[in-house]
Structure formats: structure tokens, C-alpha cells
Amino acid sequence: MKSLRTLLKLANRDLETLRREMAALIERQSALEHRIAGHDQTIAQEQVLAQRDYEASRVFGGYAAAAIQRRRAMVSEGAMIAADIERLRALITAAHVEARKFERLIELEEARAKVKAEQRESAELDDFATMRAARARPSAS
């Protein structure tokens, strides 16, 4: 029984570790989405500026190419983070199943112990009743 509780504690610890890692990845993904949105906004502002100013329009082409490449890199990083999140979801599901198995085994052990205790108590009461009946018989004769 103690070993099951220890295994349950370990399973819950592993599950909590996975949850923390998942939260960190979700936070990282959110920050990346904000960076992409800010990057897109900066590109739009530079494009408006390039339309107004001749000198800015001359260098905008090079800037736009670099900006597009940077955005692609951020989107690629986002895809990697999303894949890691999906991998962690699968691991968390497996960890939940494992923890639930240990919980169920503990419940079964406790139920068995309860039945055993009830049987022992019933046997003691039967013995007590038998002894009482045996004492009552000789005095009745």
C-alpha cells in the first residue's frame, strides 16, 4: 500500500512537471504571436513611410525582404512550439492515465482492507456469540 502511494506521488509530480512545461510553452507561444503582430505592424508603418518619401521607398525593398525572412523564421518557431505543445498534451494525457491507475489501485486496496476488517470483526462477533451461548447452556441445564 505504501509503495502505491509513493508511486502515485511520483506520478503526480511528473504530471505537475509536464503541466508547468506546457504553461511555459503556451506563454512562449503567446509572446511569439505578439512579436509577430508587432513585426507586421512595423512593416505596415514602414510601407506607409516608403510611399510618402522617395529615399525611404528606395531602401524599402531590401528592408521588406529581410522583414519577410524574419517573419518566416518567427512563424517557423511558432510551428515548432505548437508541435512541442501537442507532444506535451499527449504526455500529460498518458500521465493522467498513469496517475488514475495508481489511484484506482489504492481504492481497491482500501476496499479489500475494509472487507477484511469487516470479516475479522464479524468473525470476532461470531466467536463472542458462540462463547456466550456456550456459557448460557450449562447454566440452563
C-alpha positions as CSV (number, residue, x, y, z in Angstrom):
1,M,0.0,0.0,0.0
2,K,2.8,2.4,0.9
3,S,4.5,1.6,-2.4
4,L,1.3,2.5,-4.3
5,R,1.1,5.9,-2.5
6,T,4.7,6.6,-3.4
7,L,4.1,5.7,-7.0
8,L,1.1,7.9,-7.0
9,K,3.1,10.8,-5.6
10,L,5.8,10.3,-8.3
11,A,3.1,10.2,-11.0
12,N,1.5,13.4,-9.7
13,R,4.9,15.0,-9.5
14,D,5.7,14.1,-13.1
15,L,2.2,15.3,-14.2
16,E,2.8,18.6,-12.4
17,T,6.2,19.0,-14.1
18,L,4.6,18.4,-17.5
19,R,1.9,20.9,-16.7
20,R,4.5,23.6,-15.8
21,E,6.4,22.9,-19.0
22,M,3.1,23.2,-21.0
23,A,2.3,26.5,-19.3
24,A,5.8,27.8,-20.2
25,L,5.4,26.8,-23.8
26,I,1.9,28.4,-24.1
27,E,3.4,31.6,-22.6
28,R,6.2,31.4,-25.1
29,Q,3.8,30.9,-28.0
30,S,1.7,33.8,-26.9
31,A,4.8,36.1,-26.7
32,L,5.8,35.0,-30.1
33,E,2.3,35.8,-31.5
34,H,2.6,39.3,-30.0
35,R,6.1,39.7,-31.6
36,I,4.7,38.6,-35.0
37,A,1.8,41.1,-34.7
38,G,4.2,43.9,-33.7
39,H,6.5,43.0,-36.6
40,D,3.6,43.1,-39.0
41,Q,2.6,46.5,-37.7
42,T,6.1,47.8,-38.1
43,I,6.2,46.6,-41.7
44,A,2.9,48.3,-42.4
45,Q,4.3,51.6,-40.9
46,E,7.5,51.4,-42.9
47,Q,5.4,50.7,-46.0
48,V,3.3,53.8,-45.4
49,L,6.5,55.8,-44.8
50,A,8.1,54.4,-48.0
51,Q,5.1,55.6,-50.0
52,R,5.5,59.1,-48.8
53,D,9.3,59.5,-49.1
54,Y,11.4,58.8,-52.2
55,E,14.5,57.9,-50.2
56,A,12.6,55.6,-47.9
57,S,11.0,53.8,-50.9
58,R,14.4,53.1,-52.4
59,V,15.6,51.2,-49.3
60,F,12.2,49.6,-48.5
61,G,12.7,46.7,-50.9
62,G,15.7,45.4,-49.0
63,Y,14.0,46.0,-45.7
64,A,10.9,44.2,-46.8
65,A,12.9,41.2,-48.0
66,A,14.7,41.0,-44.6
67,A,11.4,41.6,-42.7
68,I,9.7,38.8,-44.6
69,Q,12.5,36.4,-43.9
70,R,12.4,37.3,-40.2
71,R,8.6,36.8,-40.1
72,R,9.0,33.4,-41.7
73,A,11.6,32.5,-39.1
74,M,9.2,33.5,-36.3
75,V,6.3,31.5,-37.9
76,S,8.6,28.5,-38.2
77,E,9.5,28.9,-34.5
78,G,5.7,29.1,-33.7
79,A,5.2,25.8,-35.6
80,M,7.9,24.1,-33.6
81,I,6.4,25.4,-30.3
82,A,2.9,24.2,-31.4
83,A,4.4,20.7,-32.1
84,D,6.0,20.7,-28.7
85,I,2.7,21.7,-27.1
86,E,0.9,18.8,-28.9
87,R,3.7,16.4,-27.8
88,L,3.2,17.6,-24.2
89,R,-0.6,17.2,-24.4
90,A,-0.1,13.6,-25.3
91,L,2.4,13.1,-22.4
92,I,0.0,14.8,-20.0
93,T,-2.8,12.6,-21.1
94,A,-0.6,9.5,-20.5
95,A,0.5,10.8,-17.1
96,H,-3.2,11.4,-16.1
97,V,-3.9,7.8,-17.1
98,E,-1.0,6.5,-15.1
99,A,-1.9,8.6,-12.0
100,R,-5.5,7.4,-12.3
101,K,-4.3,3.8,-12.4
102,F,-2.5,4.2,-9.1
103,E,-5.5,6.0,-7.5
104,R,-7.7,3.1,-8.6
105,L,-5.3,0.5,-7.2
106,I,-5.2,2.4,-3.9
107,E,-9.0,2.5,-3.8
108,L,-9.1,-1.3,-4.4
109,E,-6.6,-1.9,-1.7
110,E,-8.6,0.2,0.7
111,A,-11.8,-1.6,-0.2
112,R,-10.1,-5.0,0.3
113,A,-8.7,-3.9,3.7
114,K,-12.2,-2.7,4.7
115,V,-13.8,-6.0,3.7
116,K,-11.1,-7.9,5.5
117,A,-11.6,-5.8,8.6
118,E,-15.4,-6.4,8.4
119,Q,-14.9,-10.1,8.1
120,R,-12.5,-10.1,11.0
121,E,-15.0,-8.1,13.1
122,S,-17.8,-10.5,12.0
123,A,-15.7,-13.5,13.0
124,E,-14.9,-11.9,16.4
125,L,-18.6,-11.3,17.0
126,D,-19.4,-14.8,16.0
127,D,-16.8,-16.2,18.4
128,F,-18.2,-13.9,21.1
129,A,-21.7,-15.1,20.4
130,T,-20.6,-18.7,20.4
131,M,-18.8,-18.3,23.7
132,R,-21.8,-16.6,25.2
133,A,-24.2,-19.2,24.0
134,A,-21.8,-21.9,25.4
135,R,-21.8,-20.3,28.8
136,A,-25.5,-19.9,28.8
137,R,-26.2,-23.6,28.0
138,P,-24.6,-25.3,31.1
139,S,-26.2,-22.9,33.5
140,A,-29.6,-23.5,31.9
141,S,-29.4,-27.3,32.4
